[in-house]
Amino acid sequence: MDEYEVLQKELQGLFTVYDERFRNLQWLKAQLDGFRVAKQQKHEEVQHRMRSLQRQFHEEEVKILHGVDMVSFQVENDETSEIGDLEGQTKYHNITISQTW
């Protein structure tokens, strides 16, 4: 019986290590899933901003091509900006076009 008790204690120790590692692995998987979701959401937000800016630039280009003399547009950068210039500030650009044709 003495050898049985030693093996039983060793088995209990191994199970404790296994249980701890299993819980740690489950926690890490949950963290990874959370990071993947956050990354996907950020990617979708960036894509939405890009499409919005492209649409806005296209509209401004159409105005310029139709002979509008002064065109203003606004670009907003926030904290999640992929571009990284002057986060949280708004830039205003004025373009003066003179018609020569």
C-alpha positions in Angstrom: 0.0 0.0 0.0 2.9 2.4 0.6 3.8 2.4 -3.1 0.2 3.0 -4.1 0.0 6.1 -1.9 3.2 7.5 -3.4 1.8 7.0 -6.9 -1.5 8.5 -5.8 0.2 11.6 -4.6 2.3 11.8 -7.7 -0.8 11.5 -9.8 -2.6 14.2 -7.8 0.4 16.5 -8.4 0.4 15.8 -12.1 -3.3 16.4 -12.3 -2.9 19.7 -10.5 -0.3 20.8 -13.1 -2.5 19.6 -16.0 -5.5 21.4 -14.6 -3.6 24.7 -14.2 -2.2 24.5 -17.7 -5.6 23.6 -19.2 -7.2 26.7 -17.5 -4.3 28.9 -18.7 -4.7 27.6 -22.2 -8.5 28.3 -22.2 -7.9 31.8 -20.9 -5.2 32.4 -23.6 -7.6 31.2 -26.3 -10.3 33.5 -25.1 -7.9 36.4 -25.1 -6.8 35.6 -28.7 -10.4 35.4 -29.9 -11.0 38.8 -28.3 -8.0 40.3 -30.0 -9.1 38.8 -33.4 -12.5 40.4 -33.0 -11.1 43.8 -32.1 -8.7 43.6 -35.0 -11.5 42.7 -37.4 -13.7 45.6 -36.1 -10.8 48.0 -36.5 -10.2 46.8 -40.0 -13.8 47.3 -40.9 -13.8 50.8 -39.4 -10.7 51.7 -41.4 -12.3 50.4 -44.6 -15.5 52.4 -44.0 -13.4 55.6 -43.4 -11.4 54.9 -46.6 -14.6 54.4 -48.7 -16.1 57.6 -47.2 -13.0 59.6 -48.0 -12.8 58.2 -51.5 -16.5 59.1 -52.1 -15.8 62.6 -50.7 -12.7 63.1 -52.9 -14.6 61.9 -55.9 -17.5 64.3 -55.3 -14.9 67.2 -54.9 -13.2 66.1 -58.1 -16.5 66.2 -59.9 -17.2 69.7 -58.6 -13.7 70.8 -59.7 -14.3 69.3 -63.2 -17.6 71.2 -63.4 -15.9 74.5 -62.8 -16.4 75.3 -59.2 -13.9 78.0 -58.2 -13.5 77.2 -54.5 -13.8 73.8 -53.0 -13.5 72.9 -49.3 -13.4 69.5 -47.7 -12.8 68.2 -44.3 -10.6 65.2 -43.2 -11.0 63.9 -39.6 -8.5 61.8 -37.9 -9.3 60.0 -34.6 -7.4 58.0 -32.1 -7.7 54.8 -34.1 -6.3 56.4 -37.3 -4.2 54.1 -39.4 -2.5 57.1 -41.0 -1.3 58.6 -37.7 -1.0 62.3 -38.5 -2.4 64.7 -35.9 -4.7 62.3 -34.2 -7.9 63.8 -32.9 -7.7 67.0 -35.0 -9.6 68.1 -38.0 -7.9 69.5 -41.1 -9.5 71.9 -43.5 -8.1 72.2 -47.1 -9.0 74.9 -49.5 -8.3 74.5 -53.1 -8.6 77.3 -55.5 -9.1 76.4 -59.1 -9.0 78.9 -62.0 -10.7 78.1 -65.2 -8.4 78.5 -68.2 -10.5 76.9 -70.9 
